[in-house]
Amino acid sequence: MKIKAKRQRKTGEGSEDDGEPEEEEEVEESVVDGIKKMFGYEIEGEFEDNEEGIAHLTREVATRMAEEYIDERFKEHPIMQNFFEYVSEGGDPSTFINTQFPETDYESVEFDEDNVELQERLVKEELVASGYSGEELKAELEDIKNGGILESKARRALSRLKAKQQSEKDSLVEKQRETRQQEEEQQREAWNQVKDTIKKKNELKGMKLPESDKNPFFDFMTKPVKEGKTARDLKLEKLELEDTLAVDYLLFKDFKLADLVERKAKDLNAKSLKDRLRQAKLDKRGDTRKTGSADEELGTL
C-alpha cells in the first residue's frame, strides 16, 4: 500500500526554503497500518506485516467489534445484560425468566373496587408471601372478610406485592453474585482443608503417603491441565466399569484396606500351600517309581 507524503527540497546543509514547491513522493505503508486505519481502532501491541501478524490483528479487530456490538445491544435491552450476568454467575436461566416474567405481573394489575374475587386473591397471595398457610391462612382471610376491611386490605396487598416483585427483579443478579461468591469461598475453604490434611497425614486409610507425593497429589486434584479440567477429572472420565465398581466396593467396605490386603495375602498363602502339597505328592510318586525300577533291576541280577 502506498501513500503520498510531502518532502521539502533543500539546496544544502542549513539552507532555507528556496521558494520552490514541495515535492510529493510515495511512501510504502504496511498492510497492518492500513487495516488499523481502515477500522479506526487504536490497538496496542506489535503486529508483523506478514500473514501471521495480519491474522493476529484481524482477531483483535473482530474481538473489538464484537464487544462494541454487545455493548450496544445491552444498552438497548438492559434485561439482556442482566440475563447474561445472572447466567455467568451460575444462575438458573429458568429462575431468571420466571422472576422477570412472572405468571402474574402485579404492575399490570388494575385494582377494581367491585371485583371481590380479585380482592380476595390479592389478600390471599400477600398473606402467603408473609408466611401464612393452611388453616391459619383460611382463618385470617375469613376474619378480614367478616370485618368488612377486604377492600382496604386488598389495596395494601397489591401495593406490597408490587414492591416485593420489583425488589426481586432488581436484586436477582446481585443475590446470585453473592451466592456465587459464597460458593467459591466455601470451595476454597474445602480445598484448604484438603491441603492441610494432606500436609499433616503420613498415611491415608492405611496407605502410605510419602512426603514427596504430597504436593503432586494436591496438584493432581486441583491444577487444571486441559480445558479447565484437572488430571483427576481426566482420569475419572476414563474409568471403565470395573474400575468404578472397585472404587464403589472400597466405599462399601468402608475403606478397610487392611482387611482386604490381609484376605488377599491369606488367599495367596493358601494357594501357595496347595501348590507345595501338590508338588510334594508328585515328587513322592516320582520317588516311588524310581525305587520300584531299582528293585526290578536288582531282581534280574
trRosetta pair geometry for C-beta under 8 A, 3 or more apart (Angstrom, degrees):
i j d omega theta_ij theta_ji phi_ij phi_ji
1 28 7.2 108 73 -164 52 59
1 29 4.5 -54 97 71 102 94
1 30 7.3 3 44 97 108 9
1 31 6.3 132 -6 -87 117 55
1 33 7.9 -147 70 72 135 94
1 34 4.8 96 13 -66 173 142
2 26 4.4 11 178 -178 126 113
2 27 6.8 148 -156 71 72 33
2 28 5.8 -43 -99 -100 75 48
2 29 6.6 155 -111 12 18 86
3 26 7.1 147 73 -152 25 65
3 27 5.8 -29 67 62 78 86
3 29 5.1 48 -4 -29 109 128
4 24 5.0 7 -172 180 111 117
4 25 7.3 153 -147 78 65 25
4 26 6.0 -44 -93 -96 60 59
4 27 7.5 122 -130 15 13 82
5 24 7.0 154 75 -153 29 70
5 25 6.3 -30 63 65 79 73
5 26 7.9 115 18 -129 78 16
5 27 4.8 16 6 -6 125 128
6 22 4.8 32 -169 137 108 136
6 23 7.4 139 -155 80 59 40
6 24 5.7 -43 -97 -97 56 72
7 22 6.6 164 71 -177 36 94
7 23 5.3 -28 64 74 91 91
7 24 7.3 145 15 -109 80 22
7 25 5.5 9 -2 8 128 113
8 17 6.7 -74 -165 -100 118 96
8 22 5.5 -49 -96 -119 55 104
9 18 7.2 -58 97 33 107 107
9 20 5.8 -27 54 80 140 121
9 22 6.9 -170 -5 -123 82 50
9 23 6.1 84 -53 -6 99 107
10 13 7.9 57 152 -82 130 25
10 15 5.4 139 -169 63 83 109
11 15 4.4 -122 55 154 87 173
11 18 5.8 77 -32 -44 123 133
12 15 4.6 96 55 -32 72 124
15 18 7.3 -6 156 -49 120 96
17 20 7.8 -149 -179 37 77 63
29 33 5.3 -109 179 80 94 127
29 34 5.8 111 122 -58 115 93
30 33 4.6 96 61 6 87 100
30 34 6.9 -147 98 -6 48 87
30 49 4.2 -106 -153 -98 117 133
31 34 5.4 -55 -151 36 35 117
31 35 6.4 37 152 -22 68 101
31 49 5.8 126 35 -152 87 91
31 54 6.1 -19 111 -92 124 122
32 35 5.9 -53 -152 32 31 109
32 36 6.6 30 152 -17 63 105
32 47 4.7 169 -143 100 139 114
32 48 7.5 169 -49 105 147 17
32 49 5.2 -113 -7 -94 110 74
32 53 6.0 -46 -80 135 129 118
32 54 6.4 -130 -83 -89 79 70
32 57 5.7 168 -137 -46 89 162
33 36 5.7 -53 -150 36 35 113
33 37 6.2 32 154 -17 67 108
34 37 5.8 -57 -147 39 30 109
34 38 6.1 35 154 -27 65 107
35 38 5.6 -52 -145 32 31 115
35 39 6.5 7 165 1 65 107
35 54 7.0 136 -24 -140 155 85
35 57 5.8 104 94 130 145 136
35 58 7.4 -79 -169 -77 152 70
35 61 7.0 -103 157 -50 111 152
36 39 6.7 -73 -150 47 24 92
36 40 8.0 120 161 -57 55 8
36 41 6.3 -106 -149 66 69 74
36 42 7.8 64 -169 -102 112 32
36 43 6.3 -131 -117 27 105 104
36 57 7.4 -82 -61 -165 84 131
37 40 7.2 27 -173 -75 31 48
39 61 5.4 102 47 -146 177 124
39 65 7.8 -85 -158 -64 129 110
41 60 7.9 179 119 125 147 98
41 61 6.0 175 28 -117 152 82
41 64 5.5 90 -126 107 147 167
43 47 7.9 30 103 -25 121 132
43 57 6.9 127 93 -143 155 83
43 60 5.2 99 -154 134 142 136
43 61 7.0 -75 -59 -71 150 71
43 64 7.2 -109 -89 -39 108 147
45 60 7.4 -161 47 -90 140 161
47 53 4.2 123 174 -175 71 99
47 54 7.3 102 167 -72 117 33
47 56 5.8 -165 -125 83 98 113
47 57 4.5 49 -141 -60 158 110
48 52 6.6 22 63 77 116 94
48 53 3.5 -154 63 -57 62 139
49 53 6.0 -46 -48 73 15 147
49 54 7.6 50 -150 -52 39 92
50 53 5.2 91 47 14 65 104
50 54 7.0 -131 97 -6 29 93
51 54 5.9 -59 -145 39 27 109
51 55 6.3 28 156 -20 64 107
52 55 5.8 -54 -148 35 29 111
52 56 6.4 31 153 -20 63 106
53 56 5.6 -53 -149 35 32 113
53 57 6.3 30 154 -16 66 106
54 57 5.7 -54 -146 39 32 111
54 58 6.2 38 152 -25 65 105
55 58 5.6 -52 -147 33 30 115
55 59 6.7 32 154 -19 63 101
56 59 5.9 -55 -155 32 30 110
56 60 6.7 28 150 -16 64 105
57 60 5.6 -56 -152 36 35 112
57 61 6.2 34 152 -19 69 105
58 61 5.7 -54 -147 37 31 111
58 62 6.2 33 154 -20 66 106
59 62 5.7 -53 -144 37 31 112
59 63 6.3 34 154 -21 64 104
60 63 5.7 -53 -150 34 30 113
60 64 6.5 30 152 -18 63 106
61 64 5.7 -56 -151 37 32 111
61 65 6.3 31 153 -18 66 107
62 65 5.7 -55 -147 38 31 111
62 66 6.3 33 154 -21 65 106
63 66 5.8 -55 -148 35 30 111
63 67 6.4 31 154 -19 64 106
64 67 5.8 -54 -149 35 31 112
64 68 6.5 30 154 -17 64 106
65 68 5.8 -55 -149 37 32 111
65 69 6.3 33 153 -21 65 106
66 69 5.6 -54 -147 35 32 112
66 70 6.3 30 155 -17 66 106
67 70 5.9 -55 -147 38 29 109
67 71 6.3 31 155 -20 64 107
68 71 5.7 -54 -146 36 31 113
68 72 6.4 32 155 -20 64 105
69 72 5.8 -56 -153 34 30 111
69 73 6.5 27 152 -16 65 106
70 73 5.7 -56 -148 37 33 110
70 74 6.2 34 153 -21 67 106
71 74 5.7 -55 -147 36 30 113
71 75 6.5 32 154 -21 64 104
72 75 5.8 -54 -151 33 31 111
72 76 6.5 25 153 -13 64 107
73 76 5.7 -59 -150 41 33 109
73 77 6.1 -26 168 35 70 102
73 80 6.1 -57 139 87 99 157
74 77 6.8 -80 -131 67 23 65
74 78 6.7 55 175 -108 66 42
74 80 5.9 -128 -106 83 59 104
74 81 3.9 71 -147 -65 107 114
74 84 7.7 -68 -100 23 112 140
75 78 7.5 11 -141 -69 21 73
77 80 4.3 59 107 -5 109 114
77 81 7.6 156 101 -9 66 80
78 81 5.5 -53 -159 35 48 112
78 82 6.3 48 146 -20 74 102
79 82 5.3 -49 -148 36 39 116
79 83 6.3 43 152 -22 67 102
79 100 6.4 114 -150 -162 120 147
80 83 5.7 -52 -148 35 31 112
80 84 6.4 32 152 -19 64 106
81 84 5.6 -53 -147 36 32 112
81 85 6.3 28 156 -15 66 107
82 85 6.0 -58 -146 40 28 107
82 86 6.0 30 155 -23 65 110
82 96 7.7 163 127 -157 94 120
82 100 7.7 136 103 -87 135 139
82 172 7.3 66 176 76 117 113
82 173 5.4 -117 -154 -54 82 133
83 86 5.7 -56 -144 36 28 113
83 87 6.3 20 161 -12 65 108
83 93 7.5 45 -164 -131 100 83
83 96 5.7 117 -121 154 77 150
83 100 7.9 -58 -75 -12 96 160
84 87 6.3 -60 -146 41 25 103
84 88 6.1 27 155 -22 63 112
85 88 5.6 -56 -143 38 29 114
85 89 6.4 23 158 -15 64 108
85 173 5.2 35 101 -149 118 127
85 177 7.7 -23 158 -66 104 109
86 89 6.1 -65 -155 38 27 105
86 91 4.1 -51 164 45 83 150
86 96 5.0 122 113 -93 156 132
86 172 6.3 -8 -106 130 130 103
86 173 5.0 -99 -75 -105 85 79
86 176 5.4 81 -144 47 73 162
87 90 7.7 106 -177 -27 34 6
87 91 5.6 -88 -85 61 35 88
87 93 5.9 20 -94 -77 114 85
87 96 7.2 -63 -54 -19 83 153
89 173 7.3 121 17 -163 144 69
89 176 4.7 117 98 130 131 104
89 177 5.1 -86 -129 -88 154 57
89 179 7.6 100 147 65 113 91
89 180 4.4 -118 -175 -32 89 149
90 176 7.0 -175 66 178 74 102
90 179 7.5 -127 78 102 116 105
90 180 5.1 144 26 -99 121 107
90 183 7.4 -70 73 48 166 154
91 95 6.3 -115 176 67 95 120
91 96 6.0 85 132 -51 129 109
91 172 7.8 74 -137 160 156 94
91 173 7.8 -86 -31 -116 155 53
91 176 4.3 -24 -71 -140 116 149
92 95 4.2 80 75 1 101 110
92 96 7.1 -174 91 -9 55 82
93 96 5.6 -55 -153 34 37 113
93 97 6.3 33 154 -17 70 106
94 97 5.7 -53 -145 38 34 111
94 98 6.1 32 157 -17 67 108
95 98 5.9 -56 -143 40 28 108
95 99 6.2 25 158 -17 64 110
95 172 8.0 172 132 -157 97 117
96 99 6.0 -63 -149 38 26 107
96 100 6.0 8 163 -5 66 114
96 172 6.6 119 -119 158 72 142
97 100 6.2 -63 -136 46 25 99
97 101 5.7 -30 179 38 66 108
98 101 7.1 -71 -118 66 16 69
98 102 6.5 53 171 -101 58 60
99 102 6.8 -1 -148 -63 21 91
99 168 5.6 -131 -157 138 109 109
99 169 6.1 165 149 -93 96 62
99 172 5.4 134 119 -97 156 141
100 169 5.9 100 -104 -128 62 100
100 172 7.5 -81 -56 6 87 166
101 105 7.7 -43 -154 -70 45 114
102 105 5.8 144 63 -76 92 62
102 165 6.5 -88 4 -146 154 121
104 109 7.1 24 179 -58 97 122
104 125 7.8 -71 77 -133 157 164
105 108 4.6 48 95 16 107 109
105 109 7.3 -179 95 -27 55 83
105 165 7.5 153 -145 158 51 154
106 109 5.1 -40 -149 13 49 121
106 158 6.4 173 -167 -160 112 71
106 161 4.6 -178 -106 117 161 104
106 162 4.4 -140 114 -82 121 67
106 165 5.3 154 25 11 117 151
107 162 5.9 107 -76 -136 62 103
107 165 7.5 -134 -29 90 88 133
107 166 7.4 88 -61 -67 115 105
109 118 7.9 163 -170 -167 113 120
109 122 7.7 147 152 -92 153 116
109 158 6.3 -135 97 -142 128 115
111 118 7.7 167 -141 126 50 132
111 154 7.3 139 -140 126 109 105
111 155 6.2 48 -140 -107 156 75
111 158 5.8 -136 -79 14 110 172
112 115 3.7 55 89 4 119 116
112 118 5.8 75 48 48 102 151
113 151 5.9 36 -143 -141 82 128
115 118 3.9 30 123 18 120 118
115 119 6.4 150 98 -19 69 85
116 119 5.5 -55 -149 37 36 114
116 120 6.3 37 154 -21 68 104
116 150 7.0 29 -143 126 83 148
117 120 5.9 -53 -149 35 29 110
117 121 6.5 30 152 -19 62 107
118 121 5.7 -57 -150 36 32 112
118 122 6.3 31 154 -20 67 106
118 154 7.4 90 115 -168 75 140
119 122 5.8 -54 -148 35 30 110
119 123 6.4 27 156 -15 65 107
119 150 5.2 82 137 151 132 102
119 151 6.0 -54 -132 -99 148 50
119 153 7.8 92 178 76 99 84
119 154 3.6 -70 -149 -81 82 161
120 123 5.9 -57 -147 39 30 108
120 124 6.1 30 155 -20 65 110
120 141 7.0 66 -155 -166 88 118
120 145 7.4 16 -102 -80 102 118
120 150 6.9 -22 -75 -160 68 124
120 154 7.6 -39 -40 -90 25 122
121 124 5.7 -56 -144 38 28 111
121 125 6.2 25 159 -17 65 108
122 125 6.0 -57 -145 38 27 107
122 126 6.4 24 157 -16 63 108
122 154 4.6 87 74 -152 127 84
122 157 4.4 132 144 100 94 126
122 158 5.2 -27 -157 -63 140 82
122 161 6.9 -121 -155 -4 85 147
123 126 5.9 -59 -149 38 29 109
123 127 6.3 30 153 -20 65 108
123 141 6.4 130 115 -122 118 88
123 144 6.1 -167 -177 108 152 163
123 150 6.7 -88 -34 -151 153 73
123 153 5.1 42 -108 124 119 113
123 154 5.3 -68 -48 -87 94 71
123 157 5.0 -144 -93 -45 47 162
124 127 5.7 -57 -149 36 30 111
124 128 6.4 31 153 -20 65 105
124 137 7.0 67 -147 176 81 112
124 141 5.9 16 -88 -98 84 135
125 128 5.6 -49 -145 35 33 113
125 129 6.4 35 153 -19 63 105
125 157 7.1 114 67 170 83 121
125 161 6.3 39 110 -101 115 139
126 129 5.6 -52 -148 37 33 114
126 130 6.4 30 151 -18 63 108
126 156 7.8 109 -168 107 171 76
126 157 3.6 -129 -18 -145 150 98
126 158 8.0 -83 -57 -43 128 32
126 160 5.7 81 -135 76 121 124
126 161 5.7 -100 -85 -56 90 102
127 130 5.6 -60 -150 39 32 111
127 132 4.1 -31 161 39 95 139
127 137 5.6 133 126 -136 128 88
127 140 5.9 160 -138 97 144 137
127 141 6.8 -114 4 -65 165 90
127 157 7.9 -34 -28 -120 70 125
128 131 7.9 138 -176 3 28 9
128 132 6.0 -81 -83 66 37 82
128 133 6.9 74 -126 -81 75 72
128 137 6.7 31 -77 -122 73 138
129 160 7.8 171 86 126 142 112
129 161 7.0 160 -3 -103 161 82
129 164 6.4 86 179 129 148 173
132 136 5.5 -140 -152 111 83 101
132 137 4.0 124 144 -90 105 82
132 140 5.9 -79 -135 29 150 148
133 136 6.5 39 61 55 44 104
133 137 5.3 3 -122 -28 9 123
134 137 6.0 121 53 16 32 99
134 138 7.2 -67 138 -1 38 101
135 138 5.5 -55 -145 40 37 113
135 139 6.0 36 157 -21 70 107
136 139 5.9 -54 -144 36 28 109
136 140 6.4 27 157 -18 63 108
137 140 6.0 -58 -147 36 28 109
137 141 6.3 25 157 -17 64 110
138 141 6.0 -59 -149 37 28 110
138 142 6.4 27 154 -19 64 108
139 142 5.7 -56 -149 36 31 112
139 143 6.4 34 153 -22 65 105
140 143 5.7 -53 -150 33 32 113
140 144 6.6 32 153 -19 64 104
141 144 5.8 -53 -151 34 33 112
141 145 6.5 28 153 -15 65 107
142 145 5.8 -57 -147 40 32 108
142 146 6.0 25 158 -13 68 111
143 146 5.9 -58 -139 44 27 106
143 147 5.9 24 160 -20 64 114
144 147 5.9 -60 -143 39 24 109
144 149 5.8 -92 -160 74 72 88
144 150 5.6 105 139 -89 96 65
144 153 5.2 -38 -159 8 130 169
145 150 5.3 36 -104 -70 59 121
149 152 5.1 -54 -169 49 79 110
149 153 5.4 84 129 -27 88 105
150 153 5.8 -65 -147 42 26 110
150 154 6.0 28 157 -25 65 110
151 154 5.7 -56 -146 34 28 112
151 155 6.6 30 155 -21 63 101
152 155 5.8 -48 -150 30 34 112
152 156 6.7 26 154 -10 63 106
153 156 6.0 -60 -151 42 32 106
153 157 6.0 37 150 -26 67 109
154 157 5.3 -51 -143 35 32 117
154 158 6.4 35 157 -21 65 101
155 158 6.0 -53 -152 32 29 109
155 159 6.6 28 151 -16 62 107
156 159 5.6 -54 -149 37 35 114
156 160 6.3 31 155 -16 68 107
157 160 5.9 -59 -147 40 29 107
157 161 6.1 29 156 -20 66 110
158 161 5.7 -55 -142 38 29 111
158 162 6.4 34 156 -22 63 104
159 162 5.9 -54 -152 32 28 112
159 163 6.6 24 154 -15 62 108
160 163 5.7 -56 -147 38 33 110
160 164 6.1 31 156 -19 67 108
161 164 5.7 -53 -141 38 30 110
161 165 6.1 30 159 -19 64 109
162 165 6.0 -60 -147 38 25 109
162 166 6.3 20 158 -15 63 110
163 166 6.0 -59 -147 39 27 108
163 167 6.2 30 155 -22 64 109
164 167 5.7 -55 -148 35 29 113
164 168 6.5 31 154 -20 63 105
165 168 5.8 -53 -152 33 31 112
165 169 6.7 31 151 -18 63 104
166 169 5.6 -52 -151 35 36 113
166 170 6.2 30 154 -17 68 109
167 170 5.8 -57 -143 40 30 108
167 171 5.9 5 166 0 67 116
168 171 6.4 -67 -133 49 23 95
168 172 6.3 51 160 -63 60 92
169 172 6.0 -33 -154 -15 25 117
171 174 5.2 -69 -158 52 61 110
171 175 5.3 63 145 -28 90 107
172 175 6.1 -61 -148 36 22 108
172 176 6.5 18 157 -15 61 109
173 176 5.8 -59 -151 38 30 110
173 177 6.3 34 151 -23 65 105
174 177 5.5 -50 -149 33 33 115
174 178 6.5 34 152 -18 64 103
175 178 5.6 -52 -150 36 34 111
175 179 6.3 37 150 -21 65 104
176 179 5.4 -50 -147 35 35 115
176 180 6.3 39 152 -22 65 102
177 180 5.7 -52 -150 34 31 113
177 181 6.5 31 151 -18 63 105
178 181 5.6 -53 -149 36 33 112
178 182 6.4 34 152 -20 65 105
179 182 5.7 -54 -150 36 31 112
179 183 6.4 31 153 -19 65 106
180 183 5.7 -54 -148 36 31 111
180 184 6.3 30 154 -18 65 106
181 184 5.7 -54 -146 37 31 111
181 185 6.3 32 153 -20 64 106
182 185 5.6 -54 -147 36 31 112
182 186 6.3 32 153 -18 65 106
183 186 5.7 -53 -147 37 31 112
183 187 6.3 33 152 -21 64 106
184 187 5.5 -53 -147 36 32 114
184 188 6.4 36 152 -21 64 102
185 188 5.6 -49 -148 33 32 112
185 189 6.4 32 152 -18 64 105
186 189 5.7 -53 -149 37 32 112
186 190 6.3 35 152 -22 65 105
187 190 5.6 -52 -147 34 32 113
187 191 6.4 25 156 -12 65 106
188 191 6.0 -59 -148 41 29 104
188 192 6.2 33 153 -22 65 107
189 192 5.6 -53 -146 35 31 114
189 193 6.4 34 153 -21 63 103
190 193 5.7 -54 -155 33 31 113
190 194 6.6 33 147 -19 64 103
191 194 5.2 -46 -148 33 40 116
191 195 6.3 42 152 -20 67 102
191 222 6.2 94 -150 -104 131 131
192 195 5.6 -51 -146 37 32 112
192 196 6.2 33 153 -19 65 106
193 196 5.7 -53 -145 37 30 111
193 197 6.3 34 154 -22 63 105
194 197 5.8 -56 -149 34 29 112
194 198 6.4 27 155 -17 65 106
194 218 7.2 143 124 -125 103 94
194 221 7.3 -105 150 101 149 152
195 198 5.9 -54 -149 36 30 110
195 199 6.3 33 152 -23 64 108
195 218 5.7 59 -110 -131 81 140
196 199 5.6 -54 -149 34 31 115
196 200 6.4 18 158 -11 65 110
197 200 6.2 -66 -147 41 28 102
197 201 5.9 13 164 -13 68 118
198 201 6.3 -63 -132 40 24 102
198 209 7.2 -139 -153 174 71 146
198 214 5.2 141 153 -153 105 92
198 217 6.3 -172 -147 90 139 122
198 218 5.7 -172 66 -66 167 105
199 214 6.5 94 -94 -176 47 141
201 204 6.0 70 143 -70 145 76
201 209 5.7 45 115 50 95 149
202 208 7.2 -29 152 -151 74 65
202 209 5.7 -174 -177 60 26 90
203 206 6.4 -11 161 -147 123 6
203 207 5.9 164 -164 78 82 39
203 208 5.3 -44 -104 -105 93 36
203 209 5.4 180 -96 5 28 89
204 207 5.1 -23 65 60 78 98
204 209 5.5 76 -13 -50 94 124
205 255 4.4 -56 -154 153 150 124
205 257 5.8 103 136 -1 98 118
206 257 4.5 -161 70 64 134 116
206 258 5.0 -148 -122 -49 156 90
206 261 7.9 -154 143 3 140 135
207 257 6.5 26 -47 61 89 172
209 213 6.2 -127 -168 75 63 121
209 214 6.7 74 159 -80 104 82
209 217 7.6 -47 -152 -12 103 167
210 213 4.7 90 64 3 86 105
210 214 7.6 -129 98 -29 51 79
211 214 5.9 -33 -159 -6 39 118
212 216 7.8 11 146 9 62 117
213 216 5.9 -75 -155 55 47 105
213 217 5.2 52 152 -33 83 114
214 217 5.8 -59 -146 34 22 113
214 218 6.6 18 158 -15 61 106
215 218 5.8 -55 -148 36 32 109
215 219 6.3 31 155 -16 66 107
216 219 5.6 -56 -146 40 33 112
216 220 6.2 47 151 -32 65 102
217 220 5.4 -46 -152 24 31 121
217 221 7.1 18 154 -9 60 104
218 221 6.1 -64 -158 40 34 104
218 222 6.0 -12 162 14 70 121
219 222 6.3 -81 -130 55 28 86
219 223 4.3 -3 -165 -2 78 130
219 231 7.8 44 124 17 76 122
220 223 7.4 5 -46 34 13 96
220 230 6.9 93 159 164 37 111
220 231 4.9 -71 -148 68 67 121
220 232 5.5 96 146 -50 79 92
221 230 6.0 33 176 152 20 157
221 232 4.8 35 -110 -25 53 149
222 230 6.1 104 43 -106 3 142
223 230 6.0 106 65 -126 43 93
223 231 7.4 17 71 -3 87 96
224 227 7.9 -129 -173 78 111 29
224 228 5.0 -49 -137 -146 137 30
224 229 6.3 95 -140 52 80 20
224 230 5.9 -77 -93 -74 40 60
225 229 6.9 -52 51 90 72 66
225 230 6.4 76 4 -147 92 33
225 231 5.3 47 6 -58 145 77
225 234 7.1 -65 67 -14 117 137
226 229 5.4 -27 74 56 75 97
226 234 6.4 60 45 -74 124 133
229 233 4.0 -123 -168 87 97 138
229 234 5.6 114 128 -53 125 83
229 237 8.0 -4 -172 -18 152 134
230 233 4.7 107 51 1 71 99
230 234 7.2 -136 97 -2 42 86
231 234 5.7 -54 -149 37 35 112
231 235 6.4 33 153 -18 67 106
232 235 5.9 -59 -149 38 29 108
232 236 6.3 31 154 -21 65 107
233 236 5.8 -57 -150 35 29 112
233 237 6.6 32 153 -22 63 105
234 237 5.8 -53 -153 30 32 114
234 238 6.8 20 152 -12 63 109
235 238 5.8 -64 -152 40 36 106
235 239 7.1 61 148 -50 65 85
236 239 5.7 -24 -159 -13 39 117
239 243 4.2 -135 -159 94 87 130
239 244 5.2 106 141 -57 125 84
239 247 7.7 -26 -152 -5 148 134
240 243 5.0 98 52 6 67 105
240 244 7.2 -133 99 -4 34 90
241 244 5.8 -58 -151 37 32 110
241 245 6.2 30 154 -18 67 107
242 245 5.5 -52 -145 38 33 113
242 246 6.4 41 152 -26 64 102
243 246 5.7 -52 -153 29 31 114
243 247 6.8 28 151 -15 63 102
244 247 5.8 -54 -153 36 34 109
244 248 6.3 31 150 -16 67 108
245 248 5.5 -55 -144 41 34 112
245 249 6.1 39 153 -26 67 103
246 249 5.6 -51 -147 31 29 113
246 250 6.8 34 150 -20 61 100
247 250 5.7 -51 -156 30 34 113
247 251 6.8 34 147 -16 64 102
248 251 5.5 -51 -154 35 38 114
248 252 6.3 44 146 -24 67 103
249 252 5.2 -48 -146 34 37 118
249 253 6.3 23 156 -7 67 106
250 253 6.0 -62 -144 47 29 100
250 255 5.5 41 170 -93 92 62
250 257 7.6 8 -137 -77 103 84
251 254 7.5 30 -179 -77 33 30
251 255 7.3 11 -96 -46 34 80
253 256 5.1 -107 151 36 96 91
253 259 7.2 -147 178 71 123 123
253 260 6.5 76 137 -56 164 116
256 259 4.4 16 136 18 112 118
256 260 6.6 131 100 -17 72 89
257 260 5.5 -60 -150 40 39 110
257 261 5.9 37 155 -19 74 107
258 261 5.9 -55 -145 38 29 109
258 262 6.1 30 155 -20 64 108
259 262 5.7 -55 -145 37 29 111
259 263 6.3 30 155 -20 64 106
260 263 5.8 -53 -148 35 30 111
260 264 6.4 31 152 -19 63 106
261 264 5.6 -55 -149 36 32 112
261 265 6.3 34 151 -22 66 105
262 265 5.6 -53 -149 34 32 113
262 266 6.4 34 152 -20 65 103
263 266 5.7 -52 -150 34 32 112
263 267 6.4 34 151 -20 64 104
264 267 5.7 -53 -150 35 32 112
264 268 6.4 31 152 -17 65 106
265 268 5.7 -56 -149 38 32 110
265 269 6.2 32 152 -19 66 106
266 269 5.6 -54 -145 38 31 111
266 270 6.1 32 155 -20 65 106
267 270 5.8 -53 -146 36 29 111
267 271 6.3 28 154 -18 63 106
268 271 5.7 -55 -148 37 30 111
268 272 6.2 32 152 -21 64 107
269 272 5.5 -55 -147 36 31 113
269 273 6.3 34 153 -21 65 104
270 273 5.7 -52 -147 34 31 112
270 274 6.5 32 154 -18 64 104
271 274 5.8 -54 -150 36 32 111
271 275 6.4 33 151 -20 64 105
272 275 5.6 -54 -151 35 32 112
272 276 6.4 31 152 -20 65 105
273 276 5.7 -55 -149 35 32 111
273 277 6.4 30 154 -16 66 105
274 277 5.8 -54 -146 38 31 109
274 278 6.2 32 155 -19 65 107
275 278 5.7 -55 -147 37 30 111
275 279 6.2 28 155 -18 64 108
276 279 5.7 -56 -147 38 30 111
276 280 6.3 34 152 -24 64 104
277 280 5.5 -51 -147 32 32 114
277 281 6.6 35 153 -20 64 101
278 281 5.8 -52 -154 32 32 112
278 282 6.6 30 150 -16 64 105
279 282 5.6 -53 -150 37 35 112
279 283 6.2 37 151 -21 67 105
280 283 5.6 -54 -148 36 32 112
280 284 6.3 34 153 -22 65 104
281 284 5.6 -54 -148 34 31 111
281 285 6.4 30 154 -18 65 104
282 285 5.8 -54 -150 35 32 110
282 286 6.4 34 151 -21 64 106
283 286 5.6 -56 -153 35 32 114
283 287 6.5 33 151 -21 66 103
284 287 5.7 -52 -150 33 34 111
284 288 6.5 36 151 -22 65 103
285 288 5.6 -51 -150 32 34 113
285 289 6.5 34 153 -18 65 104
286 289 5.8 -54 -151 35 32 110
286 290 6.4 33 152 -20 65 106
287 290 5.6 -56 -151 35 33 113
287 291 6.3 34 152 -21 67 104
288 291 5.7 -54 -149 34 31 111
288 292 6.3 32 153 -19 65 106
289 292 5.7 -52 -147 36 32 113
289 293 6.4 33 155 -20 64 106
290 293 5.8 -56 -152 34 30 112
290 294 6.6 31 151 -21 64 105
291 294 5.7 -56 -153 33 33 112
291 295 6.6 33 152 -20 66 104
292 295 5.8 -54 -151 32 33 111
292 296 6.6 33 154 -19 65 105
293 296 5.8 -54 -152 34 32 113
293 297 6.5 33 152 -19 64 106
294 297 5.7 -57 -153 35 33 112
294 298 6.5 33 151 -19 66 103
295 298 5.7 -54 -149 35 33 110
295 299 6.4 35 152 -23 65 105
296 299 5.7 -54 -152 31 33 114
296 300 7.0 30 154 -20 62 104
297 300 6.1 -58 -159 29 34 110
297 301 7.5 42 146 -32 61 97
298 301 5.8 -47 -164 11 43 116
